[in-house]
Amino acid sequence: MFGRERRSKRRVSLDISPLMDVAFQLIIFFAVTTTFLEQTGMQLELPESTTATAEETSPIEVSVTEDGTIRFQGQVVSVEQLESEIAALPATEKAKITVRADKDVSYGLIVKVIDALRKAGAEGLSLPMEAVEERQGGGSAGGNRGPPD
């Protein structure tokens, strides 16, 4: 009666198997439900570059096709319409705009598009290009020749 009661020392343990199950289910859920940014359906031959780096494209995209057609978010626009469309965007969306142009588009048209974007307040412009491996031999197929006589 007055003796000491013996308490058994129980070891407390926590089974983390259910926790791991829930963590993996959350990972699978987010991986399946994530939406990925799709590129527009236009076929553009981007210019090639040996120094191109992979860069995240922005959701705001301007495309210029080989025939000089300008598309903003999939709709055909003129340079003036492009400027007004970009000016109407909130400042956060103007922070990064991707300009995708076919490699055969005239340089002058690209300059007009970039000018319109800058006038409208676009700050971060990205010009994606296809990365290619640098060719060995250091130059053209004809070798290192000087300018023609």
ROLUM-970453 format. One line per field, with one value per residue: residue in three letters; x, y negated, z negated of N, C-alpha, C, O in turn. Coordinates in pm, 1 decimal, always signed. Example, Ala and Ser with C-alpha at 12.3 -4.5 7.8 and 13.67 -1.06 7.14 Angstrom:
residuo	(Ala, Ser)
n.xx	(+1319.0, +1285.0)
n.yy	(+569.0, +225.0)
n.zz	(-780.0, -708.0)
ca.xx	(+1230.0, +1367.0)
ca.yy	(+450.0, +106.0)
ca.zz	(-780.0, -714.0)
c.xx	(+1320.0, +1290.0)
c.yy	(+330.0, -3.0)
c.zz	(-780.0, -787.0)
o.xx	(+1423.6, +1340.9)
o.yy	(+331.9, -113.8)
o.zz	(-846.5, -803.9)
//
This chain:
residuo	(Met, Phe, Gly, Arg, Glu, Arg, Arg, Ser, Lys, Arg, Arg, Val, Ser, Leu, Asp, Ile, Ser, Pro, Leu, Met, Asp, Val, Ala, Phe, Gln, Leu, Ile, Ile, Phe, Phe, Ala, Val, Thr, Thr, Thr, Phe, Leu, Glu, Gln, Thr, Gly, Met, Gln, Leu, Glu, Leu, Pro, Glu, Ser, Thr, Thr, Ala, Thr, Ala, Glu, Glu, Thr, Ser, Pro, Ile, Glu, Val, Ser, Val, Thr, Glu, Asp, Gly, Thr, Ile, Arg, Phe, Gln, Gly, Gln, Val, Val, Ser, Val, Glu, Gln, Leu, Glu, Ser, Glu, Ile, Ala, Ala, Leu, Pro, Ala, Thr, Glu, Lys, Ala, Lys, Ile, Thr, Val, Arg, Ala, Asp, Lys, Asp, Val, Ser, Tyr, Gly, Leu, Ile, Val, Lys, Val, Ile, Asp, Ala, Leu, Arg, Lys, Ala, Gly, Ala, Glu, Gly, Leu, Ser, Leu, Pro, Met, Glu, Ala, Val, Glu, Glu, Arg, Gln, Gly, Gly, Gly, Ser, Ala, Gly, Gly, Asn, Arg, Gly, Pro, Pro, Asp)
n.xx	(+78.9, +177.2, +393.1, +616.7, +488.9, +540.4, +623.5, +597.7, +840.2, +765.0, +839.7, +816.9, +712.9, +704.1, +529.3, +624.6, +537.4, +265.9, +283.1, +477.6, +341.0, +132.5, +284.9, +403.9, +170.0, +80.5, +289.4, +257.7, -1.4, +35.6, +219.6, +68.7, -144.5, -29.3, -2.8, +144.7, +334.5, +241.9, +376.4, +298.5, +111.6, +242.6, +474.3, +793.4, +1113.6, +1364.3, +1645.1, +1982.4, +2227.2, +2545.7, +2600.7, +2369.4, +2154.1, +1951.2, +1648.4, +1386.4, +1071.6, +836.0, +488.5, +374.3, +380.6, +517.5, +503.0, +670.6, +620.4, +765.0, +664.3, +622.5, +406.4, +267.1, +203.8, +24.2, -20.6, -139.0, -311.4, -343.3, -180.2, -106.7, +192.3, +131.8, -105.4, +1.0, +164.9, -30.7, -172.7, +21.4, +74.9, -158.7, -136.2, -80.8, +189.0, +340.1, +314.7, +442.4, +700.7, +846.4, +875.2, +848.4, +991.4, +943.3, +1082.6, +1090.4, +1376.6, +1413.9, +1294.4, +1285.9, +1539.3, +1475.2, +1198.9, +1194.7, +1326.4, +1135.5, +925.4, +1044.4, +1095.4, +830.1, +742.9, +909.9, +834.9, +581.6, +631.2, +748.3, +989.7, +1170.1, +1292.0, +1296.9, +1470.1, +1438.3, +1641.8, +1758.7, +1971.7, +2281.2, +2546.4, +2885.5, +3068.1, +3346.9, +3670.8, +3652.9, +3525.0, +3395.4, +3300.4, +3480.8, +3721.6, +3955.9, +3944.5, +4036.3, +3879.3, +3695.1, +3864.8)
n.yy	(+116.3, -131.8, -128.8, -196.1, -279.2, -124.7, -276.5, -217.9, -277.5, -421.8, -430.2, -695.0, -720.7, -837.5, -773.9, -827.1, -751.4, -797.1, -1074.7, -1104.0, -984.0, -1169.3, -1393.6, -1305.4, -1269.4, -1532.5, -1643.9, -1500.5, -1585.8, -1865.8, -1852.8, -1735.8, -1915.1, -2152.0, -2418.0, -2465.4, -2702.3, -2761.0, -2781.2, -2998.6, -2889.9, -2945.8, -2884.6, -2962.6, -3035.8, -3072.6, -3295.9, -3170.5, -3106.2, -3075.9, -3147.6, -3157.1, -3145.4, -2952.0, -3091.1, -3197.5, -3232.4, -3499.7, -3549.7, -3745.4, -3797.2, -3889.8, -3830.6, -3809.8, -3732.8, -3570.5, -3702.4, -3954.8, -3997.0, -4106.7, -3978.7, -3998.3, -3840.7, -3636.7, -3765.1, -3946.5, -4253.4, -4603.4, -4808.0, -5046.3, -4972.9, -4775.2, -4925.6, -5074.5, -4866.4, -4753.0, -4974.7, -4986.0, -4781.9, -4666.1, -4788.1, -4581.5, -4370.8, -4473.0, -4450.1, -4232.9, -4123.4, -3905.1, -3896.9, -3734.0, -3657.2, -3569.7, -3440.4, -3554.6, -3802.0, -4151.1, -4367.0, -4630.5, -4623.8, -4482.5, -4667.2, -4873.8, -4746.7, -4700.1, -4964.9, -5060.6, -4907.2, -5000.7, -5272.8, -5238.8, -5172.4, -4931.7, -4744.0, -4522.2, -4343.4, -4045.0, -3852.8, -3565.2, -3292.9, -3023.3, -2785.0, -2674.5, -2443.6, -2546.9, -2570.4, -2376.6, -2477.8, -2744.6, -2930.5, -3030.5, -2810.3, -2852.6, -2906.7, -3125.4, -3397.4, -3711.1, -4032.8, -4064.1, -4148.7)
n.zz	(+0.0, -94.5, +58.5, +323.7, +634.9, +929.8, +1219.3, +1552.9, +1790.0, +2073.7, +2408.1, +2621.6, +2947.4, +3280.2, +3562.6, +3882.6, +4128.9, +4230.7, +4256.7, +4454.9, +4665.7, +4709.5, +4782.0, +5024.4, +5174.3, +5193.1, +5344.5, +5585.3, +5652.9, +5698.6, +5907.3, +6110.6, +6146.0, +6224.6, +6453.2, +6765.6, +6947.6, +7268.8, +7594.6, +7866.8, +8153.8, +8389.6, +8649.7, +8627.9, +8751.0, +8556.3, +8513.2, +8513.7, +8259.9, +8111.7, +7859.3, +7716.5, +7433.9, +7213.5, +7124.9, +6920.2, +7065.3, +7097.2, +7005.0, +7163.5, +7496.3, +7807.9, +8148.0, +8460.5, +8786.9, +9079.0, +9304.3, +9206.1, +9041.7, +8740.8, +8425.8, +8127.2, +7833.0, +7982.1, +8162.6, +8466.5, +8513.6, +8575.7, +8574.9, +8439.4, +8304.9, +8142.4, +7973.2, +7831.6, +7708.5, +7539.7, +7378.7, +7235.4, +7055.4, +6714.7, +6507.5, +6393.9, +6572.2, +6792.0, +6730.0, +6827.1, +7147.3, +7418.8, +7735.2, +8019.4, +8320.7, +8663.4, +8836.0, +9084.2, +9090.6, +9157.4, +9037.5, +8985.1, +8927.4, +8687.9, +8525.9, +8528.4, +8390.7, +8138.3, +8066.8, +8045.3, +7829.8, +7625.0, +7616.0, +7517.7, +7260.3, +7190.8, +7020.2, +6973.0, +7225.0, +7409.8, +7642.5, +7785.2, +7914.0, +8123.0, +7986.5, +8100.8, +8165.8, +8156.2, +8451.3, +8551.4, +8660.4, +8692.6, +8868.8, +9189.3, +9464.0, +9663.4, +9546.3, +9376.1, +9527.5, +9663.4, +9724.7, +10035.5, +10341.0)
ca.xx	(+0.0, +263.1, +509.9, +625.0, +430.9, +634.9, +571.9, +677.4, +889.7, +724.4, +913.8, +725.3, +765.2, +614.3, +538.0, +619.0, +490.6, +151.4, +329.1, +545.2, +235.9, +65.8, +380.7, +413.3, +44.0, +80.5, +382.5, +193.1, -113.7, +83.6, +283.7, -34.9, -232.3, +46.0, -19.4, +270.3, +321.8, +252.7, +415.3, +195.8, +115.0, +307.8, +603.7, +895.3, +1252.5, +1438.1, +1786.2, +2069.5, +2336.8, +2627.2, +2611.0, +2235.7, +2133.4, +1810.9, +1590.0, +1243.3, +993.3, +730.8, +355.7, +343.1, +463.8, +496.1, +566.4, +677.9, +638.9, +854.3, +603.8, +611.9, +285.1, +294.5, +97.9, +33.5, -106.2, -209.6, -394.0, -268.6, -187.1, -8.3, +289.8, +60.9, -194.6, +86.0, +205.0, -144.1, -204.4, +122.4, +57.2, -275.6, -104.3, -26.0, +335.7, +401.0, +319.1, +535.9, +836.8, +917.2, +802.2, +927.6, +972.1, +986.5, +1080.0, +1149.2, +1512.1, +1413.5, +1225.8, +1379.4, +1594.1, +1400.8, +1070.9, +1222.8, +1356.9, +1007.9, +851.5, +1111.6, +1068.4, +690.9, +734.9, +975.7, +751.0, +465.3, +672.4, +805.4, +1125.4, +1252.5, +1261.7, +1372.5, +1470.2, +1487.9, +1703.9, +1792.8, +2110.9, +2348.3, +2684.4, +2983.5, +3133.9, +3493.0, +3738.5, +3658.8, +3478.8, +3312.6, +3349.3, +3590.4, +3841.9, +3972.2, +3987.9, +4018.1, +3768.0, +3718.0, +3939.3)
ca.yy	(+0.0, -249.5, -103.7, -275.7, -218.4, -126.1, -325.6, -164.4, -383.0, -397.5, -507.8, -761.8, -724.0, -898.4, -704.8, -930.9, -696.0, -871.9, -1207.7, -1090.8, -957.9, -1296.3, -1478.9, -1257.7, -1297.2, -1675.3, -1663.9, -1448.2, -1674.0, -1989.8, -1822.1, -1705.9, -2029.7, -2268.4, -2452.8, -2506.0, -2807.4, -2707.1, -2878.5, -3015.0, -2787.2, -2989.2, -2824.0, -3063.5, -2990.2, -3171.9, -3307.4, -3079.1, -3170.0, -2981.3, -3195.8, -3167.6, -3077.5, -2923.9, -3194.0, -3179.0, -3325.1, -3564.9, -3523.7, -3848.2, -3762.3, -3953.5, -3748.9, -3870.0, -3623.8, -3594.7, -3798.6, -4084.6, -4004.7, -4121.5, -3920.8, -4021.1, -3744.1, -3556.4, -3844.4, -4030.6, -4396.3, -4689.5, -4861.5, -5144.8, -4899.2, -4707.7, -5025.8, -5107.4, -4746.7, -4741.5, -5088.2, -4959.1, -4676.9, -4713.4, -4798.7, -4452.7, -4287.5, -4533.8, -4428.5, -4136.9, -4089.7, -3825.3, -3928.7, -3620.6, -3698.1, -3477.7, -3484.6, -3625.4, -3931.0, -4261.6, -4430.5, -4754.6, -4594.8, -4447.0, -4793.1, -4943.5, -4676.6, -4727.8, -5106.6, -5072.4, -4848.1, -5090.8, -5391.5, -5200.7, -5152.6, -4799.0, -4759.9, -4403.8, -4275.4, -3922.5, -3809.5, -3427.3, -3240.4, -2882.2, -2759.2, -2576.0, -2420.2, -2622.7, -2487.0, -2369.5, -2533.4, -2887.9, -3026.1, -2986.9, -2694.9, -2894.5, -2937.8, -3264.5, -3480.4, -3854.3, -4089.2, -4049.4, -4258.6)
ca.zz	(+0.0, -96.9, +143.0, +445.9, +753.1, +1042.3, +1347.0, +1663.3, +1878.0, +2211.4, +2506.1, +2712.1, +3084.0, +3376.6, +3690.1, +3986.0, +4256.3, +4284.3, +4294.3, +4584.5, +4765.0, +4738.4, +4854.1, +5162.1, +5241.8, +5226.3, +5456.1, +5706.4, +5684.0, +5758.9, +6035.6, +6210.1, +6169.2, +6270.3, +6594.2, +6825.7, +7046.4, +7403.3, +7694.6, +7968.2, +8256.0, +8513.1, +8678.9, +8654.0, +8751.2, +8478.5, +8548.3, +8440.0, +8188.2, +8035.3, +7722.2, +7659.3, +7306.4, +7185.4, +7040.9, +6901.6, +7145.6, +7020.8, +7059.6, +7263.4, +7611.5, +7937.4, +8252.0, +8593.5, +8882.0, +9191.9, +9397.0, +9140.8, +8960.9, +8597.8, +8342.1, +7983.2, +7764.6, +8081.6, +8253.0, +8560.1, +8480.7, +8641.1, +8479.1, +8358.0, +8215.0, +8045.2, +7874.5, +7743.6, +7629.3, +7433.8, +7288.3, +7151.8, +6957.6, +6587.3, +6506.0, +6359.7, +6692.4, +6886.4, +6680.6, +6911.1, +7269.4, +7511.5, +7876.6, +8101.6, +8460.9, +8759.5, +8870.2, +9211.3, +9076.9, +9178.5, +8916.8, +8964.1, +8863.9, +8548.5, +8456.9, +8509.5, +8285.0, +8011.0, +8038.7, +7999.7, +7696.4, +7529.9, +7601.3, +7437.4, +7122.2, +7166.4, +6969.0, +6995.5, +7350.6, +7431.5, +7782.0, +7784.9, +8035.2, +8116.9, +7951.8, +8185.0, +8125.1, +8231.9, +8552.3, +8541.0, +8777.1, +8669.1, +8967.9, +9299.3, +9535.5, +9749.5, +9469.2, +9334.6, +9638.7, +9642.8, +9804.0, +10180.2, +10405.7)
c.xx	(+85.4, +386.9, +506.6, +560.2, +532.6, +564.4, +660.4, +719.5, +853.3, +805.3, +814.2, +789.2, +658.2, +636.1, +521.7, +573.2, +368.5, +189.7, +396.3, +443.1, +166.8, +158.6, +392.1, +283.9, +33.6, +172.7, +319.1, +77.7, -65.7, +152.6, +179.8, -117.4, -160.0, +18.3, +114.1, +242.4, +342.9, +294.0, +305.8, +216.2, +183.4, +442.2, +700.9, +1030.9, +1332.6, +1582.5, +1869.4, +2183.1, +2413.9, +2638.8, +2475.4, +2227.8, +1984.6, +1759.0, +1440.7, +1168.7, +880.9, +595.1, +312.6, +438.4, +420.0, +571.1, +563.6, +711.0, +727.8, +798.6, +579.5, +486.1, +323.9, +175.8, +127.7, -69.4, -194.7, -293.6, -307.1, -291.4, -86.4, +88.1, +221.0, -33.3, -115.0, +125.7, +91.1, -183.2, -106.9, +106.3, -59.2, -248.1, -57.7, +127.3, +403.2, +411.3, +413.9, +680.6, +914.2, +828.2, +897.5, +891.1, +1030.7, +973.1, +1146.5, +1285.7, +1517.4, +1339.0, +1328.2, +1416.6, +1515.8, +1268.2, +1090.3, +1252.0, +1228.3, +927.8, +912.5, +1090.1, +927.6, +675.6, +796.8, +894.8, +631.4, +501.6, +727.8, +951.5, +1214.8, +1211.5, +1354.2, +1358.1, +1525.5, +1548.2, +1736.6, +1941.1, +2166.1, +2490.8, +2777.6, +3055.0, +3284.2, +3553.9, +3738.6, +3611.6, +3397.0, +3377.7, +3470.3, +3718.3, +3845.4, +4031.5, +3962.4, +3901.7, +3800.1, +3786.9, +3851.5)
c.yy	(-125.9, -232.3, -190.3, -200.6, -228.4, -177.1, -270.1, -281.4, -344.1, -486.7, -566.3, -763.8, -780.5, -829.3, -809.0, -877.0, -769.0, -1013.1, -1205.0, -1064.5, -1087.1, -1388.1, -1435.6, -1281.9, -1444.5, -1705.0, -1617.0, -1538.5, -1800.4, -1965.3, -1798.7, -1830.0, -2154.5, -2292.8, -2502.7, -2609.5, -2747.4, -2817.8, -2885.9, -2914.4, -2828.5, -2921.0, -2935.2, -2995.6, -3098.1, -3179.5, -3213.6, -3156.7, -3064.6, -3024.2, -3210.4, -3089.6, -3056.3, -3029.3, -3170.2, -3280.2, -3382.2, -3532.1, -3627.8, -3826.9, -3836.5, -3869.7, -3823.8, -3757.0, -3666.8, -3699.5, -3935.7, -4102.6, -4010.2, -4065.5, -3951.3, -3930.9, -3668.3, -3633.8, -3935.9, -4177.5, -4472.1, -4739.1, -4961.3, -5076.7, -4828.1, -4804.3, -5057.5, -4988.0, -4732.1, -4854.5, -5063.0, -4852.7, -4737.5, -4707.7, -4665.0, -4361.4, -4343.0, -4505.5, -4330.1, -4096.1, -4013.9, -3863.3, -3813.4, -3661.8, -3591.6, -3531.3, -3564.6, -3758.8, -4043.1, -4325.9, -4556.8, -4731.6, -4558.5, -4574.1, -4871.6, -4879.9, -4707.8, -4873.6, -5125.3, -5018.2, -4940.7, -5218.8, -5362.5, -5171.4, -5015.0, -4815.6, -4641.3, -4331.5, -4156.5, -3882.8, -3666.7, -3388.4, -3093.8, -2868.0, -2650.5, -2559.3, -2499.5, -2528.7, -2491.8, -2429.1, -2684.5, -2976.7, -2963.5, -2869.2, -2728.7, -2924.9, -3083.5, -3345.6, -3625.8, -3902.9, -4073.7, -4172.3, -4345.1)
c.zz	(+0.0, -9.9, +268.6, +561.1, +864.4, +1167.0, +1456.4, +1753.4, +2021.3, +2303.0, +2605.7, +2851.0, +3176.2, +3510.8, +3801.5, +4121.6, +4311.1, +4328.4, +4431.0, +4695.6, +4806.2, +4818.1, +5000.4, +5238.5, +5279.7, +5344.1, +5586.2, +5747.8, +5754.5, +5893.3, +6144.9, +6243.5, +6217.3, +6417.9, +6646.1, +6933.3, +7185.0, +7498.8, +7799.5, +8079.3, +8385.1, +8527.8, +8717.3, +8657.3, +8681.3, +8526.6, +8461.7, +8375.0, +8111.9, +7889.6, +7654.7, +7528.7, +7286.8, +7089.3, +7034.0, +6987.1, +7060.9, +7082.0, +7163.1, +7380.4, +7736.6, +8039.5, +8384.0, +8690.7, +8997.3, +9287.3, +9333.1, +9057.5, +8812.7, +8521.7, +8195.7, +7916.6, +7865.0, +8180.6, +8339.0, +8524.6, +8566.1, +8533.3, +8385.3, +8258.6, +8105.9, +7934.3, +7778.8, +7656.8, +7512.3, +7332.3, +7192.2, +7044.8, +6825.7, +6589.6, +6475.9, +6481.0, +6797.7, +6848.3, +6766.0, +7028.4, +7361.5, +7654.7, +7957.6, +8248.0, +8546.9, +8802.0, +8999.6, +9207.3, +9093.3, +9044.8, +8883.1, +8894.0, +8716.7, +8466.9, +8431.3, +8396.0, +8148.7, +7970.7, +7982.3, +7858.0, +7592.0, +7508.3, +7512.1, +7292.3, +7090.4, +7125.0, +7002.3, +7120.8, +7367.0, +7577.6, +7788.5, +7918.3, +8014.0, +8083.9, +8043.2, +8135.3, +8214.4, +8326.6, +8533.3, +8667.3, +8775.4, +8780.4, +9075.1, +9371.5, +9624.5, +9674.5, +9429.9, +9447.8, +9604.1, +9725.3, +9953.3, +10237.3, +10490.5)
o.xx	(+68.1, +475.0, +404.6, +575.2, +598.8, +461.2, +783.2, +640.6, +904.5, +832.9, +736.3, +904.4, +538.3, +746.9, +416.4, +571.1, +367.1, +135.3, +374.2, +456.8, +145.3, +114.2, +390.2, +288.6, -16.7, +137.5, +326.3, +60.8, -120.0, +144.3, +201.0, -156.5, -225.1, +16.3, +186.7, +139.8, +448.0, +252.0, +229.8, +325.5, +182.0, +514.9, +691.2, +1059.4, +1364.7, +1636.8, +1830.8, +2229.1, +2354.6, +2682.0, +2466.2, +2286.7, +1902.3, +1818.9, +1378.0, +1198.3, +836.4, +587.4, +222.8, +560.2, +301.1, +689.3, +466.5, +815.7, +761.4, +874.6, +522.4, +460.8, +403.2, +61.1, +239.4, -189.5, -310.9, -344.1, -210.3, -405.1, +6.8, +67.1, +248.1, -40.9, -158.4, +121.0, +112.6, -223.2, -147.5, +122.3, -58.4, -328.5, -1.7, +186.3, +511.8, +505.8, +461.1, +772.3, +1036.2, +719.6, +1012.6, +773.6, +1152.5, +864.3, +1246.3, +1307.9, +1615.0, +1322.1, +1442.4, +1335.0, +1492.8, +1228.6, +1011.6, +1207.5, +1212.6, +868.9, +840.2, +1069.0, +908.1, +604.2, +742.0, +886.5, +584.7, +413.2, +752.2, +1026.8, +1324.6, +1107.7, +1474.3, +1247.1, +1647.0, +1511.7, +1741.7, +2025.7, +2103.4, +2547.8, +2751.8, +3097.8, +3341.5, +3489.4, +3815.5, +3654.9, +3336.5, +3492.5, +3551.5, +3816.2, +3748.0, +4153.2, +3874.9, +3832.6, +3916.7, +3769.5, +3899.3)
o.yy	(-214.7, -318.2, -246.6, -79.8, -330.1, -125.9, -276.6, -370.1, -248.0, -603.2, -493.1, -803.6, -770.7, -826.9, -871.8, -951.6, -801.1, -1064.9, -1293.9, -1116.4, -1111.1, -1453.6, -1519.7, -1312.3, -1477.4, -1782.5, -1687.2, -1565.4, -1838.1, -2049.0, -1837.9, -1848.0, -2254.4, -2199.2, -2574.0, -2604.7, -2690.5, -2932.7, -2790.9, -2860.4, -2752.2, -2902.1, -2993.7, -2908.0, -3201.6, -3080.4, -3181.3, -3258.3, -2973.8, -2945.6, -3269.5, -2982.4, -3132.8, -3053.8, -3127.9, -3399.6, -3319.9, -3491.2, -3600.8, -3837.2, -3844.9, -3840.4, -3892.7, -3693.2, -3784.4, -3777.1, -4024.0, -4212.2, -3928.9, -4100.2, -3933.0, -3943.1, -3639.4, -3574.4, -3994.8, -4221.5, -4413.7, -4714.6, -4961.6, -5116.6, -4821.5, -4769.9, -5066.6, -5006.8, -4702.6, -4832.2, -5113.2, -4835.6, -4847.1, -4630.7, -4638.0, -4283.2, -4268.6, -4533.6, -4341.8, -4041.3, -4053.6, -3862.1, -3796.6, -3697.3, -3531.3, -3652.3, -3635.7, -3822.4, -4031.4, -4336.6, -4586.5, -4811.8, -4599.1, -4586.7, -4930.3, -4950.7, -4738.5, -4902.7, -5196.8, -5075.9, -4957.1, -5268.4, -5450.3, -5147.9, -4984.3, -4891.1, -4659.6, -4265.3, -4165.5, -3879.4, -3648.5, -3442.5, -3045.9, -2931.9, -2546.0, -2648.2, -2517.0, -2420.1, -2596.6, -2428.7, -2747.3, -3091.8, -2857.9, -2833.2, -2641.5, -2966.2, -3156.3, -3359.5, -3657.1, -3823.4, -4070.6, -4284.1, -4441.1)
o.zz	(+83.5, -9.2, +308.3, +579.6, +885.2, +1210.5, +1449.7, +1785.7, +2078.6, +2274.1, +2666.7, +2867.8, +3150.2, +3564.4, +3812.8, +4219.5, +4430.0, +4425.9, +4513.3, +4806.4, +4925.0, +4912.4, +5090.3, +5357.6, +5387.1, +5433.1, +5687.1, +5866.8, +5858.3, +5983.2, +6259.6, +6358.9, +6248.1, +6497.8, +6576.7, +7001.1, +7214.3, +7485.5, +7818.4, +8096.4, +8481.7, +8430.2, +8825.1, +8575.7, +8739.7, +8575.5, +8349.3, +8427.0, +8053.7, +7805.2, +7547.1, +7514.7, +7337.0, +6984.5, +7131.1, +6982.7, +6964.5, +7197.8, +7243.0, +7366.0, +7767.3, +8021.1, +8415.6, +8679.4, +9011.3, +9345.3, +9397.2, +9007.3, +8765.3, +8549.4, +8147.4, +7940.6, +7836.4, +8275.9, +8291.1, +8507.7, +8621.5, +8414.5, +8265.2, +8142.4, +7990.9, +7816.2, +7657.9, +7541.9, +7399.9, +7212.3, +7079.8, +6953.2, +6823.9, +6665.4, +6527.0, +6492.1, +6883.7, +6925.5, +6777.1, +7009.6, +7379.7, +7691.5, +7963.8, +8293.3, +8507.5, +8803.9, +9023.5, +9311.3, +9048.9, +8953.2, +8765.8, +8809.4, +8631.3, +8352.8, +8324.2, +8314.4, +8054.0, +7852.9, +7884.0, +7776.0, +7483.1, +7396.0, +7439.5, +7209.9, +6973.7, +7186.6, +7054.8, +7123.7, +7341.5, +7630.8, +7796.5, +8022.7, +7900.7, +8146.5, +8060.5, +8071.9, +8333.5, +8287.2, +8503.3, +8772.1, +8848.2, +8787.2, +9056.7, +9345.2, +9655.8, +9736.7, +9448.7, +9460.5, +9523.3, +9789.1, +9992.6, +10188.8, +10551.0)
//
